Amino acid sequence: MSEIIELQDLTKTLAKPYIVTRSKLGTTTQLIEEQFVCSPTELKRLFDSIGEKILSFNPSKAGFQYLVSFTDGMHHENSSLDSLKERLEGSEKKTEKLILNWHIGHELDGIENEMTITVRISNPMNPLVMLQAALSDDHSDIDRLSFNDGAVSVAVNGATQNSAEEIFSIVQKWASACPKPESITGVNETIYKHHEKLSFLNYWVFPSLFIAVAFVFLKGLDQLSVQAYGFLAFGVFMLIRSAAQNVNRRLEWWCRISRKFSMFMITGGDSNQQNKIAARSKNGTIKAVASALLSFFINIAAGIALIYLTNS
């Protein structure tokens, strides 16, 4: 793994998901949607795991290179992960994307075969960046973007299907073993999963219960009182629907905020960003939980009021 490949400049392969090699085998790609935090320690563990797999091919030559992209458009590339921590730990830059690239030559059926393994780790993508790439005249801009929102993509070129599956399994197990974001908890995941049901309660169930309560209450009044209280009930109903829409929008926003996280802990800027995101996520989780509980209890109270008036 120490000899740098001479067949081509590895830097050129870092920007593209697919490359042209002297292999007769194609490219297989898999997405790994795992939520985790990645530091130099975890990267070294992935490097060692894939290195062990590469050695099983008895490579005649091999090379490795990585590229770190920051949110300010700057990049850092090197061929040794050992220098990653000492060079970037004190930097204020925030990591946006990391690409790891292995390139080996080995014998396959008596013919030299080239194999490339590319692992892309990307933070959740900025929608404006995606739109800019989509509207760009250079179609390769889309290729340079990550395959998924905050996911890991693994592309293996020049390997059999079984070998590619083994490499995918290595990366999957690695991602599963990485530390999980502190901002992702069972509470906010549950609320996010069921926030549409809560929105349904707010927008449809509670107004329906209010209508039923108003009907039961108004039917026992005289005509003049019905007109007065009926107008008031209609006004309150409109306010309830508007308030429900507003609460539902905020609930969805709080759910999204509560699940925000950064996948990187490489630079000093990443550490600061982690602290800011954790604070915002905690705040979003508290508001989402409070909103969910309030919605639940209001609907329960409306149901109890309807039962009471019906039985009176």
N, C-alpha and C positions, 0 to 999 in steps of 0.2 A: 504493500500500500504506500510505500515511500517513494517509488519511482514515478515521476510525472510523465503522463502519456505524451508521446511525440507525434501522434497521428494528426492531431488538430488542437487548436487553441480552445481550452475548456471554457474560457470566459464567454465565447460565443454561444455555447450550449446552455448557459444559465438563463438566458432571456427567452428561450423558446421551449414549448412542451415537447416538440418532436424534432429530431435531428436526422441527418442522412449519415449512415454509417456503412461499413462493408459487411454488415450482417444480413443474412437472408431472412432473419426473423423480424417480425414487426414489433410494434409498441403496444404494451398493455398498460392501462391506467386504472387506478382505483382511488376513490375518495374515502377518507377516513374522517367521519364527523365525530370527533371526540373533543370534549372540553377539558383543557389542561393548561398548565403553566410550564413554559419551557425555559430552562436556564442552561448555562454552559455545562453543568454537571449532567443534565439529561441528554444534551447533545453528544457528549462524550460517550455516554452509555449506548446511544443509537449507533454512533460511529463504530464502536467495538463490536456490537451485535451484527451489523451488516458486514464488517470486516471479516468476522468469522465465517459468514456465509460465502463471501467472495473467495476466501482461501480454499473453500471446498471445490472451486472450479480450477484450481491449480493455474492461476493466471501467469502468463509470460510477462505481462507488464500491467501496471495499474496506476491510476492517478485519482486524486481527490481534490476538490475545490469547493469553497462555499462563498456565498454572496449574501451580505446583510444589507437590506434596503431600509432607510429611515424615512420618517414622515416628512422631512424637509427636502427630500429628493436626493440626498447624498447616499453613497454606497460604500461598503467596505468588503473587500474580497481577500481571501488568503487560502493557503493550502494546508494550514495546520490549525486544528481546533485548540491546541494547547495555548496559543497566543490570544484566543478570543476573549477570555476573561480579563487578562491583564491590559489589553489594549482598549477595551470598551467599557470596563466596569465603572470608570470615572467619568464617562461621557454623559452629557445632558441630553443627547439625542434619544428619540423614541423609535423603537424598532417597529417597522410596518410589515416586513416580509423577510423570510429566510429561505434560501435555496441551497440544498446540499446536493452535490453532484459527484458520483463515482463513475469512472470510465476504465474498463479493463479489456484486455485482449487475452483470449484463451482458445484452446483447440476444441472444436466441435465437429465430430464426424470426420476427423482428419484434416479439417480446414480451419484456419485461424478465424475466429469470430470476435466481433466487438460487441461489448455489452455496456449499456449505460443505465445507471440507476439515479433517478432524480426525485428528491423529496422536497416538496414545497410546503412551507408552513406560513400561513398568512393570518393576520388579524382580521376581524370583521371589516369588510370593504366599505369605503366611503362611496355612497351612491353617486356623488358628483364625479368621482374618478371613473366609475363605470360608465356614466353617461358621456364623459369626455372621450373615453376610449371608443365607445360605440359610434360617435360622430366623427371620429378622426379619419382622415384620408388614408392613413397607414393602417391596414387591417391587422398587422402584426401587433398593434397595441392591445387588441383584445387577447391575443395569445399570451401577452406578458402579464395579464391579470391572473389572479388565482382562480382556480376552478370553482371554488365555493366560498360562501361567506364565513370566514373564520374557520376554515377547515384545513386538513392536510391532504395533499394529493401526492400520489406516488406513481411515477411513470417508469416502466422498465422496458428498455429497448434492447433487442438482440438476445432475448431469453425465451426458453420454452415456457409453455403455460404453467407447468408444474413449478418450475424455478421462480417464475413471476409470483405465483400464489404463495410460495414460501417466503419470498421477500415481503409481500404484502402482510403476511401473518406476523413477521418480525416487527414491522413498523406499527401494526395494530396493537400488538402486545406491549410495545414500548409506550405508545400513546396512552394506553389504558393504565399503565403503571406510573405515569407522570403525576405530579401533584395536581389536585383539582383547584380551580379558582375559589377563593374564600367567599366571593359574592354569590356563588351558585349554591343555594341551600334547598332543602326539601320543601320549605314553605313557599318560596317564590316560584319554584318549579311547578308546584301544585296549583297555585293561583294562576300562573301563566297558562297552564294546561286547561283550566276551567274558566278562564276569564270571559269567554263567550257566553257561558251559561249564566254568569253573574250579570253580564250585560243584558241578557234576555230577561232576567228577573227584574232589573231596573227599568227597562224600557217597555216591557209588555205585562209582566205579572203584577207588579205593584200598581200601575195605572188601572189595570183591570179590577184589582181588588178595591181600589179607591172608587171606581165607578159603581161597583156592587154595594159598597158601604153607603155611598151617596144616594143610590136608588132606594135602599131600605130605609134610610133616614128621611128622605124627602116624601116618600109615599104616605107617611103618616101625618103630614102637615096640611094645613089649609092652602087654598089656591094662591093667595097673596104671598104667604110665606114660601111656598114652592118656587114662585117666580124670583123672589129675592135670593133665597139660598141656592136655587138652581143656577143663577148667574154667577154667584160666588163659587159654586162647585166647578162650573165650567172653567172659570179663570184659574182656579187652583189646579185643575187637571192639565191645562196648558203649561202652567209653571212646572208641574211635575214632569211632563214629557221633555221640556227644555232642560230641566235640571238633570234628568236621566241621561240625555245625550251628552251633556257636559261631563257628568261623572264617568260615563263609559269611555269617553275619549281620554280622560285623565287616568282611568284605571288601566287602559291599554298602554299608555305612556309609562306609567309607574311600573307595570309588569316588564316592559322592555328595558327600562333603566335598571331594574333590579337584577337583570340577567346579563348586564354588560360586564365584560372582562377583557383583559389583555392577555394574549397567549405568551408574552415574552417577559423574561426577567434577566436580560442580558446587560443592559446599560443602567447607569444611574437614573437616567430619564425614565426608563421602564419602571424602576422602583417607585419613583415619585408618581408616575401615572397609575400604578397599581393602587397606591394609597388613595388617590383622588377617586378612582373608579369604585373602590371598596366603600368609601364614604357615601358616594352618590347611590350606589346599589343598596346600601343599608337604609338610606333615607327613602328610596323608592319602595323597598320591601315593606317598611313600616307603614307607608301611606297606602300601599296596595292591600295589606292585611287589614288596616283600619277601614278602608273603603268596603272590602268584602264583608267584614263583620257587620258594619253599619247597614249595608244592603240587606244582609240576611235578617237582621233583627227588625228592620223596618217592614219587610214583607211578613214576618211572623206577627208583628203588632197589627198590621192591616188585616191579616187573617183572623186574629183573635177578635178584633173590633167587629168584623163582619159576622162572626159566629155569635157574638154577644147581642148585636142588634137584631139578628134573625130570630134569636130565641127570646127576645124581650117581648 
